[in-house]
Amino acid sequence: MQLIMFKTLFEDHKYLICAGLSTFSLIFTTTAIISISKSIREVSTNLIPIAEWADTQNECITKTFRIDGKNTQGIPSKVWSCNGGGD
């Protein structure tokens, strides 16, 4: 008896039920995307100092121990020098 009532209720309101589920899904997805976006923005903001440091390291390594454009030292020596090692 209850199953028949449920079937009848669903058949009478199936479009309304589907529209409600669809709307709920869109709201939930939008909320999740906004939350993820805020997290990504926070992480990217925190990475700015590291990115700036990496740029200076890359520039230093590129310019260190070059004579006439030729690499005269290996990467470990260049990194060591750029990080304050040596004289």
PyMOL Python script that loads the backbone (N, CA, C, O; Angstrom):
from pymol import cmd

cmd.read_pdbstr("""\
ATOM      1  N   MET A   1       0.814  -1.186   0.000  1.00  0.00           N
ATOM      2  CA  MET A   1       0.000   0.000   0.000  1.00  0.00           C
ATOM      3  C   MET A   1       0.869   1.267   0.000  1.00  0.00           C
ATOM      4  O   MET A   1       0.651   2.184  -0.792  1.00  0.00           O
ATOM      5  N   GLN A   2       1.863   1.299   0.908  1.00  0.00           N
ATOM      6  CA  GLN A   2       2.730   2.469   0.976  1.00  0.00           C
ATOM      7  C   GLN A   2       3.594   2.581  -0.279  1.00  0.00           C
ATOM      8  O   GLN A   2       3.891   3.683  -0.742  1.00  0.00           O
ATOM      9  N   LEU A   3       3.991   1.439  -0.819  1.00  0.00           N
ATOM     10  CA  LEU A   3       4.805   1.443  -2.033  1.00  0.00           C
ATOM     11  C   LEU A   3       4.032   2.049  -3.200  1.00  0.00           C
ATOM     12  O   LEU A   3       4.589   2.798  -4.002  1.00  0.00           O
ATOM     13  N   ILE A   4       2.776   1.726  -3.287  1.00  0.00           N
ATOM     14  CA  ILE A   4       1.938   2.277  -4.356  1.00  0.00           C
ATOM     15  C   ILE A   4       1.775   3.782  -4.170  1.00  0.00           C
ATOM     16  O   ILE A   4       1.797   4.531  -5.147  1.00  0.00           O
ATOM     17  N   MET A   5       1.613   4.232  -2.929  1.00  0.00           N
ATOM     18  CA  MET A   5       1.489   5.665  -2.662  1.00  0.00           C
ATOM     19  C   MET A   5       2.791   6.389  -3.022  1.00  0.00           C
ATOM     20  O   MET A   5       2.775   7.477  -3.598  1.00  0.00           O
ATOM     21  N   PHE A   6       3.909   5.764  -2.672  1.00  0.00           N
ATOM     22  CA  PHE A   6       5.204   6.360  -2.987  1.00  0.00           C
ATOM     23  C   PHE A   6       5.406   6.449  -4.499  1.00  0.00           C
ATOM     24  O   PHE A   6       5.868   7.469  -5.010  1.00  0.00           O
ATOM     25  N   LYS A   7       5.056   5.373  -5.213  1.00  0.00           N
ATOM     26  CA  LYS A   7       5.167   5.373  -6.677  1.00  0.00           C
ATOM     27  C   LYS A   7       4.298   6.465  -7.294  1.00  0.00           C
ATOM     28  O   LYS A   7       4.736   7.188  -8.189  1.00  0.00           O
ATOM     29  N   THR A   8       3.090   6.576  -6.817  1.00  0.00           N
ATOM     30  CA  THR A   8       2.175   7.591  -7.331  1.00  0.00           C
ATOM     31  C   THR A   8       2.705   8.994  -7.041  1.00  0.00           C
ATOM     32  O   THR A   8       2.671   9.868  -7.908  1.00  0.00           O
ATOM     33  N   LEU A   9       3.189   9.203  -5.837  1.00  0.00           N
ATOM     34  CA  LEU A   9       3.754  10.496  -5.460  1.00  0.00           C
ATOM     35  C   LEU A   9       4.948  10.835  -6.351  1.00  0.00           C
ATOM     36  O   LEU A   9       5.081  11.964  -6.821  1.00  0.00           O
ATOM     37  N   PHE A  10       5.814   9.847  -6.577  1.00  0.00           N
ATOM     38  CA  PHE A  10       6.988  10.083  -7.417  1.00  0.00           C
ATOM     39  C   PHE A  10       6.582  10.387  -8.860  1.00  0.00           C
ATOM     40  O   PHE A  10       7.116  11.310  -9.475  1.00  0.00           O
ATOM     41  N   GLU A  11       5.664   9.634  -9.385  1.00  0.00           N
ATOM     42  CA  GLU A  11       5.230   9.853 -10.773  1.00  0.00           C
ATOM     43  C   GLU A  11       4.545  11.207 -10.936  1.00  0.00           C
ATOM     44  O   GLU A  11       4.685  11.848 -11.977  1.00  0.00           O
ATOM     45  N   ASP A  12       3.828  11.637  -9.948  1.00  0.00           N
ATOM     46  CA  ASP A  12       3.153  12.934 -10.024  1.00  0.00           C
ATOM     47  C   ASP A  12       4.133  14.106  -9.902  1.00  0.00           C
ATOM     48  O   ASP A  12       3.892  15.184 -10.445  1.00  0.00           O
ATOM     49  N   HIS A  13       5.235  13.884  -9.185  1.00  0.00           N
ATOM     50  CA  HIS A  13       6.161  14.991  -8.915  1.00  0.00           C
ATOM     51  C   HIS A  13       7.589  14.699  -9.376  1.00  0.00           C
ATOM     52  O   HIS A  13       8.535  15.289  -8.855  1.00  0.00           O
ATOM     53  N   LYS A  14       7.753  13.813 -10.329  1.00  0.00           N
ATOM     54  CA  LYS A  14       9.117  13.414 -10.712  1.00  0.00           C
ATOM     55  C   LYS A  14       9.933  14.579 -11.266  1.00  0.00           C
ATOM     56  O   LYS A  14      11.134  14.651 -11.007  1.00  0.00           O
ATOM     57  N   TYR A  15       9.331  15.477 -12.008  1.00  0.00           N
ATOM     58  CA  TYR A  15      10.082  16.612 -12.559  1.00  0.00           C
ATOM     59  C   TYR A  15      10.500  17.580 -11.448  1.00  0.00           C
ATOM     60  O   TYR A  15      11.601  18.129 -11.475  1.00  0.00           O
ATOM     61  N   LEU A  16       9.627  17.778 -10.493  1.00  0.00           N
ATOM     62  CA  LEU A  16       9.942  18.640  -9.359  1.00  0.00           C
ATOM     63  C   LEU A  16      11.065  18.026  -8.517  1.00  0.00           C
ATOM     64  O   LEU A  16      11.971  18.731  -8.073  1.00  0.00           O
ATOM     65  N   ILE A  17      10.999  16.721  -8.303  1.00  0.00           N
ATOM     66  CA  ILE A  17      12.041  16.025  -7.535  1.00  0.00           C
ATOM     67  C   ILE A  17      13.381  16.101  -8.265  1.00  0.00           C
ATOM     68  O   ILE A  17      14.409  16.382  -7.649  1.00  0.00           O
ATOM     69  N   CYS A  18      13.373  15.855  -9.555  1.00  0.00           N
ATOM     70  CA  CYS A  18      14.620  15.920 -10.344  1.00  0.00           C
ATOM     71  C   CYS A  18      15.174  17.348 -10.366  1.00  0.00           C
ATOM     72  O   CYS A  18      16.386  17.542 -10.277  1.00  0.00           O
ATOM     73  N   ALA A  19      14.310  18.329 -10.481  1.00  0.00           N
ATOM     74  CA  ALA A  19      14.746  19.730 -10.472  1.00  0.00           C
ATOM     75  C   ALA A  19      15.360  20.077  -9.119  1.00  0.00           C
ATOM     76  O   ALA A  19      16.378  20.767  -9.057  1.00  0.00           O
ATOM     77  N   GLY A  20      14.754  19.609  -8.052  1.00  0.00           N
ATOM     78  CA  GLY A  20      15.292  19.857  -6.710  1.00  0.00           C
ATOM     79  C   GLY A  20      16.656  19.222  -6.519  1.00  0.00           C
ATOM     80  O   GLY A  20      17.568  19.849  -5.981  1.00  0.00           O
ATOM     81  N   LEU A  21      16.800  17.961  -6.966  1.00  0.00           N
ATOM     82  CA  LEU A  21      18.100  17.293  -6.866  1.00  0.00           C
ATOM     83  C   LEU A  21      19.160  17.996  -7.703  1.00  0.00           C
ATOM     84  O   LEU A  21      20.304  18.140  -7.274  1.00  0.00           O
ATOM     85  N   SER A  22      18.783  18.425  -8.875  1.00  0.00           N
ATOM     86  CA  SER A  22      19.712  19.142  -9.756  1.00  0.00           C
ATOM     87  C   SER A  22      20.155  20.458  -9.122  1.00  0.00           C
ATOM     88  O   SER A  22      21.340  20.790  -9.138  1.00  0.00           O
ATOM     89  N   THR A  23      19.219  21.192  -8.574  1.00  0.00           N
ATOM     90  CA  THR A  23      19.538  22.464  -7.916  1.00  0.00           C
ATOM     91  C   THR A  23      20.455  22.236  -6.720  1.00  0.00           C
ATOM     92  O   THR A  23      21.431  22.964  -6.536  1.00  0.00           O
ATOM     93  N   PHE A  24      20.150  21.240  -5.918  1.00  0.00           N
ATOM     94  CA  PHE A  24      20.997  20.914  -4.771  1.00  0.00           C
ATOM     95  C   PHE A  24      22.408  20.560  -5.239  1.00  0.00           C
ATOM     96  O   PHE A  24      23.390  20.999  -4.640  1.00  0.00           O
ATOM     97  N   SER A  25      22.510  19.780  -6.290  1.00  0.00           N
ATOM     98  CA  SER A  25      23.816  19.391  -6.826  1.00  0.00           C
ATOM     99  C   SER A  25      24.610  20.606  -7.294  1.00  0.00           C
ATOM    100  O   SER A  25      25.807  20.700  -7.025  1.00  0.00           O
ATOM    101  N   LEU A  26      23.963  21.533  -7.987  1.00  0.00           N
ATOM    102  CA  LEU A  26      24.641  22.749  -8.448  1.00  0.00           C
ATOM    103  C   LEU A  26      25.122  23.613  -7.283  1.00  0.00           C
ATOM    104  O   LEU A  26      26.236  24.137  -7.309  1.00  0.00           O
ATOM    105  N   ILE A  27      24.284  23.755  -6.272  1.00  0.00           N
ATOM    106  CA  ILE A  27      24.661  24.557  -5.100  1.00  0.00           C
ATOM    107  C   ILE A  27      25.837  23.914  -4.372  1.00  0.00           C
ATOM    108  O   ILE A  27      26.787  24.598  -3.994  1.00  0.00           O
ATOM    109  N   PHE A  28      25.771  22.606  -4.178  1.00  0.00           N
ATOM    110  CA  PHE A  28      26.848  21.886  -3.494  1.00  0.00           C
ATOM    111  C   PHE A  28      28.154  21.993  -4.273  1.00  0.00           C
ATOM    112  O   PHE A  28      29.206  22.241  -3.684  1.00  0.00           O
ATOM    113  N   THR A  29      28.098  21.809  -5.592  1.00  0.00           N
ATOM    114  CA  THR A  29      29.292  21.881  -6.433  1.00  0.00           C
ATOM    115  C   THR A  29      29.876  23.288  -6.422  1.00  0.00           C
ATOM    116  O   THR A  29      31.093  23.446  -6.327  1.00  0.00           O
ATOM    117  N   THR A  30      29.043  24.295  -6.517  1.00  0.00           N
ATOM    118  CA  THR A  30      29.513  25.688  -6.487  1.00  0.00           C
ATOM    119  C   THR A  30      30.196  25.998  -5.173  1.00  0.00           C
ATOM    120  O   THR A  30      31.249  26.636  -5.158  1.00  0.00           O
ATOM    121  N   THR A  31      29.619  25.561  -4.077  1.00  0.00           N
ATOM    122  CA  THR A  31      30.222  25.781  -2.761  1.00  0.00           C
ATOM    123  C   THR A  31      31.582  25.089  -2.668  1.00  0.00           C
ATOM    124  O   THR A  31      32.537  25.659  -2.140  1.00  0.00           O
ATOM    125  N   ALA A  32      31.666  23.874  -3.177  1.00  0.00           N
ATOM    126  CA  ALA A  32      32.930  23.139  -3.141  1.00  0.00           C
ATOM    127  C   ALA A  32      33.993  23.835  -3.991  1.00  0.00           C
ATOM    128  O   ALA A  32      35.150  23.929  -3.579  1.00  0.00           O
ATOM    129  N   ILE A  33      33.614  24.317  -5.159  1.00  0.00           N
ATOM    130  CA  ILE A  33      34.565  24.998  -6.047  1.00  0.00           C
ATOM    131  C   ILE A  33      35.066  26.293  -5.405  1.00  0.00           C
ATOM    132  O   ILE A  33      36.254  26.605  -5.493  1.00  0.00           O
ATOM    133  N   ILE A  34      34.189  27.035  -4.773  1.00  0.00           N
ATOM    134  CA  ILE A  34      34.593  28.277  -4.102  1.00  0.00           C
ATOM    135  C   ILE A  34      35.578  27.964  -2.977  1.00  0.00           C
ATOM    136  O   ILE A  34      36.573  28.668  -2.805  1.00  0.00           O
ATOM    137  N   SER A  35      35.306  26.928  -2.226  1.00  0.00           N
ATOM    138  CA  SER A  35      36.192  26.535  -1.132  1.00  0.00           C
ATOM    139  C   SER A  35      37.563  26.124  -1.658  1.00  0.00           C
ATOM    140  O   SER A  35      38.585  26.521  -1.097  1.00  0.00           O
ATOM    141  N   ILE A  36      37.594  25.339  -2.722  1.00  0.00           N
ATOM    142  CA  ILE A  36      38.857  24.903  -3.320  1.00  0.00           C
ATOM    143  C   ILE A  36      39.612  26.107  -3.874  1.00  0.00           C
ATOM    144  O   ILE A  36      40.830  26.200  -3.724  1.00  0.00           O
ATOM    145  N   SER A  37      38.906  27.014  -4.503  1.00  0.00           N
ATOM    146  CA  SER A  37      39.528  28.213  -5.060  1.00  0.00           C
ATOM    147  C   SER A  37      40.209  29.039  -3.980  1.00  0.00           C
ATOM    148  O   SER A  37      41.320  29.530  -4.182  1.00  0.00           O
ATOM    149  N   LYS A  38      39.551  29.198  -2.833  1.00  0.00           N
ATOM    150  CA  LYS A  38      40.147  29.950  -1.726  1.00  0.00           C
ATOM    151  C   LYS A  38      41.400  29.250  -1.218  1.00  0.00           C
ATOM    152  O   LYS A  38      42.388  29.910  -0.897  1.00  0.00           O
ATOM    153  N   SER A  39      41.373  27.929  -1.140  1.00  0.00           N
ATOM    154  CA  SER A  39      42.535  27.181  -0.679  1.00  0.00           C
ATOM    155  C   SER A  39      43.700  27.328  -1.650  1.00  0.00           C
ATOM    156  O   SER A  39      44.843  27.517  -1.232  1.00  0.00           O
ATOM    157  N   ILE A  40      43.411  27.241  -2.938  1.00  0.00           N
ATOM    158  CA  ILE A  40      44.465  27.377  -3.947  1.00  0.00           C
ATOM    159  C   ILE A  40      45.061  28.773  -3.912  1.00  0.00           C
ATOM    160  O   ILE A  40      46.278  28.928  -4.023  1.00  0.00           O
ATOM    161  N   ARG A  41      44.230  29.784  -3.760  1.00  0.00           N
ATOM    162  CA  ARG A  41      44.718  31.165  -3.685  1.00  0.00           C
ATOM    163  C   ARG A  41      45.636  31.336  -2.479  1.00  0.00           C
ATOM    164  O   ARG A  41      46.678  31.985  -2.579  1.00  0.00           O
ATOM    165  N   GLU A  42      45.259  30.762  -1.348  1.00  0.00           N
ATOM    166  CA  GLU A  42      46.077  30.870  -0.141  1.00  0.00           C
ATOM    167  C   GLU A  42      47.429  30.182  -0.331  1.00  0.00           C
ATOM    168  O   GLU A  42      48.463  30.726   0.056  1.00  0.00           O
ATOM    169  N   VAL A  43      47.421  29.002  -0.919  1.00  0.00           N
ATOM    170  CA  VAL A  43      48.673  28.284  -1.157  1.00  0.00           C
ATOM    171  C   VAL A  43      49.556  29.050  -2.135  1.00  0.00           C
ATOM    172  O   VAL A  43      50.759  29.176  -1.909  1.00  0.00           O
ATOM    173  N   SER A  44      48.977  29.561  -3.214  1.00  0.00           N
ATOM    174  CA  SER A  44      49.785  30.288  -4.199  1.00  0.00           C
ATOM    175  C   SER A  44      50.361  31.565  -3.608  1.00  0.00           C
ATOM    176  O   SER A  44      51.483  31.945  -3.943  1.00  0.00           O
ATOM    177  N   THR A  45      49.617  32.233  -2.736  1.00  0.00           N
ATOM    178  CA  THR A  45      50.134  33.430  -2.069  1.00  0.00           C
ATOM    179  C   THR A  45      51.309  33.072  -1.159  1.00  0.00           C
ATOM    180  O   THR A  45      52.285  33.817  -1.076  1.00  0.00           O
ATOM    181  N   ASN A  46      51.212  31.937  -0.485  1.00  0.00           N
ATOM    182  CA  ASN A  46      52.293  31.506   0.399  1.00  0.00           C
ATOM    183  C   ASN A  46      53.536  31.066  -0.373  1.00  0.00           C
ATOM    184  O   ASN A  46      54.631  31.036   0.190  1.00  0.00           O
ATOM    185  N   LEU A  47      53.383  30.726  -1.640  1.00  0.00           N
ATOM    186  CA  LEU A  47      54.521  30.266  -2.442  1.00  0.00           C
ATOM    187  C   LEU A  47      55.290  31.409  -3.105  1.00  0.00           C
ATOM    188  O   LEU A  47      56.357  31.170  -3.672  1.00  0.00           O
ATOM    189  N   ILE A  48      54.788  32.629  -3.051  1.00  0.00           N
ATOM    190  CA  ILE A  48      55.453  33.759  -3.715  1.00  0.00           C
ATOM    191  C   ILE A  48      56.892  33.945  -3.222  1.00  0.00           C
ATOM    192  O   ILE A  48      57.788  34.080  -4.055  1.00  0.00           O
ATOM    193  N   PRO A  49      57.158  33.958  -1.906  1.00  0.00           N
ATOM    194  CA  PRO A  49      58.543  34.125  -1.469  1.00  0.00           C
ATOM    195  C   PRO A  49      59.463  33.000  -1.963  1.00  0.00           C
ATOM    196  O   PRO A  49      60.621  33.246  -2.298  1.00  0.00           O
ATOM    197  N   ILE A  50      58.953  31.790  -2.005  1.00  0.00           N
ATOM    198  CA  ILE A  50      59.761  30.658  -2.490  1.00  0.00           C
ATOM    199  C   ILE A  50      60.052  30.824  -3.973  1.00  0.00           C
ATOM    200  O   ILE A  50      61.162  30.540  -4.422  1.00  0.00           O
ATOM    201  N   ALA A  51      59.064  31.281  -4.739  1.00  0.00           N
ATOM    202  CA  ALA A  51      59.262  31.493  -6.178  1.00  0.00           C
ATOM    203  C   ALA A  51      60.294  32.591  -6.425  1.00  0.00           C
ATOM    204  O   ALA A  51      61.124  32.473  -7.327  1.00  0.00           O
ATOM    205  N   GLU A  52      60.244  33.657  -5.627  1.00  0.00           N
ATOM    206  CA  GLU A  52      61.231  34.731  -5.785  1.00  0.00           C
ATOM    207  C   GLU A  52      62.630  34.236  -5.444  1.00  0.00           C
ATOM    208  O   GLU A  52      63.592  34.564  -6.138  1.00  0.00           O
ATOM    209  N   TRP A  53      62.749  33.445  -4.378  1.00  0.00           N
ATOM    210  CA  TRP A  53      64.041  32.888  -3.995  1.00  0.00           C
ATOM    211  C   TRP A  53      64.568  31.968  -5.097  1.00  0.00           C
ATOM    212  O   TRP A  53      65.751  32.012  -5.434  1.00  0.00           O
ATOM    213  N   ALA A  54      63.688  31.136  -5.657  1.00  0.00           N
ATOM    214  CA  ALA A  54      64.103  30.219  -6.728  1.00  0.00           C
ATOM    215  C   ALA A  54      64.591  30.994  -7.950  1.00  0.00           C
ATOM    216  O   ALA A  54      65.554  30.583  -8.597  1.00  0.00           O
ATOM    217  N   ASP A  55      63.938  32.112  -8.272  1.00  0.00           N
ATOM    218  CA  ASP A  55      64.386  32.939  -9.401  1.00  0.00           C
ATOM    219  C   ASP A  55      65.792  33.469  -9.165  1.00  0.00           C
ATOM    220  O   ASP A  55      66.632  33.448 -10.065  1.00  0.00           O
ATOM    221  N   THR A  56      66.044  33.948  -7.944  1.00  0.00           N
ATOM    222  CA  THR A  56      67.396  34.462  -7.666  1.00  0.00           C
ATOM    223  C   THR A  56      68.426  33.334  -7.690  1.00  0.00           C
ATOM    224  O   THR A  56      69.551  33.539  -8.144  1.00  0.00           O
ATOM    225  N   GLN A  57      68.059  32.159  -7.213  1.00  0.00           N
ATOM    226  CA  GLN A  57      68.979  31.015  -7.247  1.00  0.00           C
ATOM    227  C   GLN A  57      69.282  30.610  -8.686  1.00  0.00           C
ATOM    228  O   GLN A  57      70.434  30.350  -9.034  1.00  0.00           O
ATOM    229  N   ASN A  58      68.249  30.557  -9.519  1.00  0.00           N
ATOM    230  CA  ASN A  58      68.452  30.179 -10.921  1.00  0.00           C
ATOM    231  C   ASN A  58      69.352  31.184 -11.631  1.00  0.00           C
ATOM    232  O   ASN A  58      70.234  30.804 -12.401  1.00  0.00           O
ATOM    233  N   GLU A  59      69.125  32.465 -11.367  1.00  0.00           N
ATOM    234  CA  GLU A  59      69.949  33.492 -11.990  1.00  0.00           C
ATOM    235  C   GLU A  59      71.398  33.372 -11.526  1.00  0.00           C
ATOM    236  O   GLU A  59      72.322  33.466 -12.335  1.00  0.00           O
ATOM    237  N   CYS A  60      71.594  33.168 -10.245  1.00  0.00           N
ATOM    238  CA  CYS A  60      72.943  33.025  -9.705  1.00  0.00           C
ATOM    239  C   CYS A  60      73.641  31.805 -10.299  1.00  0.00           C
ATOM    240  O   CYS A  60      74.797  31.889 -10.714  1.00  0.00           O
ATOM    241  N   ILE A  61      72.945  30.681 -10.341  1.00  0.00           N
ATOM    242  CA  ILE A  61      73.538  29.447 -10.872  1.00  0.00           C
ATOM    243  C   ILE A  61      73.882  29.614 -12.349  1.00  0.00           C
ATOM    244  O   ILE A  61      74.908  29.118 -12.813  1.00  0.00           O
ATOM    245  N   THR A  62      73.021  30.312 -13.083  1.00  0.00           N
ATOM    246  CA  THR A  62      73.270  30.530 -14.506  1.00  0.00           C
ATOM    247  C   THR A  62      74.522  31.375 -14.724  1.00  0.00           C
ATOM    248  O   THR A  62      75.285  31.128 -15.658  1.00  0.00           O
ATOM    249  N   LYS A  63      74.733  32.366 -13.868  1.00  0.00           N
ATOM    250  CA  LYS A  63      75.837  33.310 -14.064  1.00  0.00           C
ATOM    251  C   LYS A  63      77.140  32.890 -13.376  1.00  0.00           C
ATOM    252  O   LYS A  63      78.197  33.447 -13.674  1.00  0.00           O
ATOM    253  N   THR A  64      77.080  31.932 -12.474  1.00  0.00           N
ATOM    254  CA  THR A  64      78.252  31.550 -11.696  1.00  0.00           C
ATOM    255  C   THR A  64      79.198  30.668 -12.510  1.00  0.00           C
ATOM    256  O   THR A  64      78.774  29.755 -13.219  1.00  0.00           O
ATOM    257  N   PHE A  65      80.482  30.966 -12.386  1.00  0.00           N
ATOM    258  CA  PHE A  65      81.546  30.170 -13.006  1.00  0.00           C
ATOM    259  C   PHE A  65      81.383  30.027 -14.519  1.00  0.00           C
ATOM    260  O   PHE A  65      81.536  28.934 -15.064  1.00  0.00           O
ATOM    261  N   ARG A  66      81.079  31.114 -15.179  1.00  0.00           N
ATOM    262  CA  ARG A  66      81.019  31.114 -16.642  1.00  0.00           C
ATOM    263  C   ARG A  66      82.143  32.001 -17.150  1.00  0.00           C
ATOM    264  O   ARG A  66      82.280  33.154 -16.743  1.00  0.00           O
ATOM    265  N   ILE A  67      82.915  31.460 -18.017  1.00  0.00           N
ATOM    266  CA  ILE A  67      83.973  32.223 -18.668  1.00  0.00           C
ATOM    267  C   ILE A  67      83.719  32.116 -20.162  1.00  0.00           C
ATOM    268  O   ILE A  67      83.707  31.019 -20.721  1.00  0.00           O
ATOM    269  N   ASP A  68      83.519  33.253 -20.801  1.00  0.00           N
ATOM    270  CA  ASP A  68      83.184  33.305 -22.221  1.00  0.00           C
ATOM    271  C   ASP A  68      81.959  32.444 -22.548  1.00  0.00           C
ATOM    272  O   ASP A  68      81.900  31.806 -23.599  1.00  0.00           O
ATOM    273  N   GLY A  69      80.995  32.436 -21.642  1.00  0.00           N
ATOM    274  CA  GLY A  69      79.754  31.701 -21.879  1.00  0.00           C
ATOM    275  C   GLY A  69      79.851  30.209 -21.672  1.00  0.00           C
ATOM    276  O   GLY A  69      78.870  29.497 -21.890  1.00  0.00           O
ATOM    277  N   LYS A  70      81.026  29.703 -21.249  1.00  0.00           N
ATOM    278  CA  LYS A  70      81.193  28.261 -21.043  1.00  0.00           C
ATOM    279  C   LYS A  70      81.066  27.921 -19.561  1.00  0.00           C
ATOM    280  O   LYS A  70      81.556  28.643 -18.692  1.00  0.00           O
ATOM    281  N   ASN A  71      80.402  26.814 -19.302  1.00  0.00           N
ATOM    282  CA  ASN A  71      80.209  26.326 -17.937  1.00  0.00           C
ATOM    283  C   ASN A  71      81.533  25.734 -17.456  1.00  0.00           C
ATOM    284  O   ASN A  71      81.997  24.732 -18.001  1.00  0.00           O
ATOM    285  N   THR A  72      82.144  26.347 -16.437  1.00  0.00           N
ATOM    286  CA  THR A  72      83.443  25.866 -15.952  1.00  0.00           C
ATOM    287  C   THR A  72      83.327  25.036 -14.679  1.00  0.00           C
ATOM    288  O   THR A  72      84.319  24.460 -14.233  1.00  0.00           O
ATOM    289  N   GLN A  73      82.151  24.963 -14.090  1.00  0.00           N
ATOM    290  CA  GLN A  73      81.941  24.191 -12.858  1.00  0.00           C
ATOM    291  C   GLN A  73      80.651  23.394 -12.969  1.00  0.00           C
ATOM    292  O   GLN A  73      79.778  23.727 -13.771  1.00  0.00           O
ATOM    293  N   GLY A  74      80.530  22.355 -12.175  1.00  0.00           N
ATOM    294  CA  GLY A  74      79.304  21.558 -12.143  1.00  0.00           C
ATOM    295  C   GLY A  74      78.223  22.230 -11.319  1.00  0.00           C
ATOM    296  O   GLY A  74      78.482  23.200 -10.606  1.00  0.00           O
ATOM    297  N   ILE A  75      77.038  21.718 -11.419  1.00  0.00           N
ATOM    298  CA  ILE A  75      75.881  22.271 -10.706  1.00  0.00           C
ATOM    299  C   ILE A  75      76.093  22.270  -9.182  1.00  0.00           C
ATOM    300  O   ILE A  75      75.778  23.273  -8.541  1.00  0.00           O
ATOM    301  N   PRO A  76      76.615  21.188  -8.574  1.00  0.00           N
ATOM    302  CA  PRO A  76      76.786  21.230  -7.110  1.00  0.00           C
ATOM    303  C   PRO A  76      77.681  22.386  -6.651  1.00  0.00           C
ATOM    304  O   PRO A  76      77.398  23.014  -5.631  1.00  0.00           O
ATOM    305  N   SER A  77      78.754  22.674  -7.391  1.00  0.00           N
ATOM    306  CA  SER A  77      79.639  23.784  -7.019  1.00  0.00           C
ATOM    307  C   SER A  77      78.917  25.117  -7.150  1.00  0.00           C
ATOM    308  O   SER A  77      79.096  26.010  -6.322  1.00  0.00           O
ATOM    309  N   LYS A  78      78.102  25.249  -8.190  1.00  0.00           N
ATOM    310  CA  LYS A  78      77.365  26.494  -8.392  1.00  0.00           C
ATOM    311  C   LYS A  78      76.339  26.710  -7.267  1.00  0.00           C
ATOM    312  O   LYS A  78      76.223  27.812  -6.731  1.00  0.00           O
ATOM    313  N   VAL A  79      75.608  25.663  -6.921  1.00  0.00           N
ATOM    314  CA  VAL A  79      74.605  25.774  -5.852  1.00  0.00           C
ATOM    315  C   VAL A  79      75.312  26.121  -4.541  1.00  0.00           C
ATOM    316  O   VAL A  79      74.844  26.975  -3.789  1.00  0.00           O
ATOM    317  N   TRP A  80      76.411  25.475  -4.276  1.00  0.00           N
ATOM    318  CA  TRP A  80      77.173  25.720  -3.046  1.00  0.00           C
ATOM    319  C   TRP A  80      77.605  27.177  -2.987  1.00  0.00           C
ATOM    320  O   TRP A  80      77.484  27.821  -1.945  1.00  0.00           O
ATOM    321  N   SER A  81      78.108  27.700  -4.099  1.00  0.00           N
ATOM    322  CA  SER A  81      78.559  29.076  -4.158  1.00  0.00           C
ATOM    323  C   SER A  81      77.389  30.048  -3.994  1.00  0.00           C
ATOM    324  O   SER A  81      77.512  31.035  -3.268  1.00  0.00           O
ATOM    325  N   CYS A  82      76.278  29.791  -4.644  1.00  0.00           N
ATOM    326  CA  CYS A  82      75.119  30.683  -4.587  1.00  0.00           C
ATOM    327  C   CYS A  82      74.471  30.705  -3.208  1.00  0.00           C
ATOM    328  O   CYS A  82      73.820  31.684  -2.843  1.00  0.00           O
ATOM    329  N   ASN A  83      74.643  29.648  -2.453  1.00  0.00           N
ATOM    330  CA  ASN A  83      74.041  29.570  -1.112  1.00  0.00           C
ATOM    331  C   ASN A  83      74.993  30.032  -0.020  1.00  0.00           C
ATOM    332  O   ASN A  83      74.764  29.770   1.161  1.00  0.00           O
ATOM    333  N   GLY A  84      76.059  30.717  -0.412  1.00  0.00           N
ATOM    334  CA  GLY A  84      76.953  31.317   0.585  1.00  0.00           C
ATOM    335  C   GLY A  84      78.185  30.519   0.893  1.00  0.00           C
ATOM    336  O   GLY A  84      78.943  30.889   1.790  1.00  0.00           O
ATOM    337  N   GLY A  85      78.416  29.429   0.180  1.00  0.00           N
ATOM    338  CA  GLY A  85      79.622  28.643   0.420  1.00  0.00           C
ATOM    339  C   GLY A  85      80.845  29.298  -0.212  1.00  0.00           C
ATOM    340  O   GLY A  85      80.720  30.063  -1.169  1.00  0.00           O
ATOM    341  N   GLY A  86      81.990  29.007   0.306  1.00  0.00           N
ATOM    342  CA  GLY A  86      83.228  29.517  -0.299  1.00  0.00           C
ATOM    343  C   GLY A  86      83.550  30.923   0.152  1.00  0.00           C
ATOM    344  O   GLY A  86      82.984  31.443   1.113  1.00  0.00           O
ATOM    345  N   ASP A  87      84.473  31.516  -0.568  1.00  0.00           N
ATOM    346  CA  ASP A  87      84.950  32.852  -0.200  1.00  0.00           C
ATOM    347  C   ASP A  87      84.100  33.941  -0.805  1.00  0.00           C
ATOM    348  O   ASP A  87      84.368  35.124  -0.592  1.00  0.00           O
TER     349      ASP A  87
END
""", "prot")
cmd.dss("prot")
cmd.show_as("cartoon", "prot")
cmd.util.cbc("prot")
cmd.orient("prot")
